[in-house]
Amino acid sequence: MLPGISNLRIPSQDPKASRWQRTIARFDGYIFVVVECNRSITGALESAPNQAYVDWNRKPFIAIGYSGLGAAHAIEHLRLISVKLQMGSTRSAMHIGGGAFMAVS
C-alpha cells in the first residue's frame, strides 16, 4: 500500500482480484485456520488482505491455529494485521498443538 492512503480503495483491473473482493465482501465474518510458518502466518495469508482491503473492514473473525505451539505466534500476527483491516477478533482462539494434530491426521 502507498503511504498515507491505506484506507482508500483502488479498484483492481485484474478479474481474479475483483472476484476475490466480491467473495470476501459477501461474508459477515470469517474463520481463519492458520498454520505457523517461521513464527508467523503463511505468505498466502499475508497477501490475501491486500487484494480486498475494505472488504474485510468491520467484520469479526476467529482463528484456529495448529502447529508445535498451536500457532500462537501466527495468530498473534494475524490479530495485528486485523487491527489495520479494522476487523474485530474474538477474545479467544483455538490452539491445536502439533502432537495433537498429527494424532488425528
N, C-alpha and C positions, 0 to 999 in steps of 0.2 A: 504494500500500500504506500501511497505517497504521503509524505509528512504533512500533517495538518488537514487532510481531507479524508480521514479514515471513516467518517460517518456518511460520506456521500456514496451513492450507488452509481457505478459506471456500468451501464448495460453491456453485456457481453455480446460479441458478434459471433461467437462460437456456438453452434447449435447444441453441442453436448453440454456446455456450461449453462446455456439457457434452460435446457431440460432439467439439469441438476437444481437450478434455482427454483424452478416451478415445483419440483418434487419436494424440496426442503420446505417451501412456503406452505404446502398443503397440511403439514402436521402441527398439532398443538403442543407437542413435547417430544422428547427423544430419550431413548435408552442407548447408551454407549457401552458396548462390550469392548474392553480395552486390554491389550497385552502390553507388557512393559518391554521396551527396547532401549537399552543403554540409559536406564533410569528416566525414561520419558515415553511419550506416545510414539506411534509409528509415523513415518513420513507421510503416508496416505492420509492419516487422521490430521496431521499438521496442515496439510494442503486443503482439505475439504472445506473449512470455513472461509477460506479466501475467495472461493468461487461463488459464494452465496451469502455474503456478509450480513446484509439487512434481513435476510430471510430467517436467520437464527434469532434475531432480536426479540427480547421479552418473552422467551419461551423457556419452560423448565426442562431439566434433564436429570437423569440419574445415571451413575456409572457402575458397571460391573467389571471388575478387573481380575485378571488371572496371570500369575507368574510366581516366581520364587517367594516374593513378599506380598502376593495378592495385588500386584500392580499399584502399590501405594504411591510411588513417585509419579507414575504415569497419570493417575487420577488427580493428584495434586497439580500437575502441569495442565491437565485438561480444565480444571477449575480456574486456573489463572487465565487461560485463554477465554473461558466463558465470561469472565468479567469484561473483557474488551468487546465481546459479542453481545453484551447486555442480556445474557441468559441468567436464569436462576437455577442454581444447583440445589438438589435436595440436601438435607442435613447429613444423611447417611449415604454410604456406598456399600457395595458388596465386594469383599476381597476374598478371592479363592486362591489359596497357596498352590504352588507348583505341584507338590506331592499329592494334594487332594485332587487337583485337576487331572493329573496323569493317571490316577487310580480309576477315574471314571472313563477315560478315553479308551 
